[in-house]
Amino acid sequence: MSYKTILVHVDETPRLADRVAIAAALARHDDGHLICAAMTGVSRFLYHNEMVDEQDPHLALHLTYLREKAQAALDGRAAQLAQAGLRSCERRVIDDDAATGLSLHARCADLVVIGSNDPQRAAPAILGDLPGHVVLHAGRPVLIVPHGGAPADIGRRVMIGWDGGKEAARAVTAALPLLQRAAQVWLAIFDPQPGATETGEQAGAGIAQYLARHGVRSELVVRYSERQGLFTHSPAVGDAMLALAAELACDLLVLGAYGHSRFRETLLGGVTRSVLAATTLPVLMAH
């Protein structure tokens, strides 16, 4: 498995260059294709429902401005991309909001690279949680680069947050290209439940064997977090996970993203939400 097509979100956030550098390095390693996508911010549903009339001169002027702004963001990375040594690269201006547009275009990519929410920048009330929305709706693994930035050569010291769930399994499989070339991989299990393992043996034994068959040697770390009432996976697990990653000097966290849609499509599990809100290292998530 390799990342032959990588989609990276291009916007106007301060640490965009770091995000593009990471995406370019991953594409270059697998001789893959990099897609740089900038959104106009106008939802495609407005076009589909004929709520946007591009013939209206006032609206046309505004749309032209938004497209030029998106193109300018792409042009601003031209020199960086030219120096990246990529075999194949393209730049796209997409008439859509970022959350929906990235989720749609991700379907034809192996990996999506986006930035985390910056707590110092106000997010829109609707679909303001861009990482959370893309993780739950893209159908592809998502690499979230923290708003503080990260070096391009991530994946040397990797921690996997393992709970035995299907989301965690998808995240591990999606991360295999990075795990196989990592210098150190930790398999972190928080609050293991008695008798709830994959093989009935030690917690994490099954996934460790799976990784070993793919040429990935991992070290098991079991930790216990503070429980909050009846919750077995409280937000405290997310905090403990990030603390352990910092203790081990990891440069990448691999994590399954839990979410459900009974009340809201983009409602995330407590661990997922707390990690997305507080992470200072890149996180590769799958749902």
Secondary structure, 3 states (H helix, E strand, C coil): CCCCEEEEECCCCCCHHHHHHHHHHHHHHCCCEEEEEEECCCCHHHHHCCCCCCCCHHHHHHHHHHHHHHHHHHHCCHHHHHCCCCCEEEEEEECCCHHHHHHHHHHHCCEEEEECCCCCCCCCCCCCCHHHHHHHHCCCCEEEECCCCCCCCCCCEEEEECCCCHHHHHHHHHHHHHHCCCCEEEEEEECCCCCCCCCCCCCCHHHHHHHHHCCCCCEEEEECCCCECCECCCHHHHHHHHHHHHHCCCCEEEEECCECCCCCCCCECHHHHHHHHHCCCCEEEEC
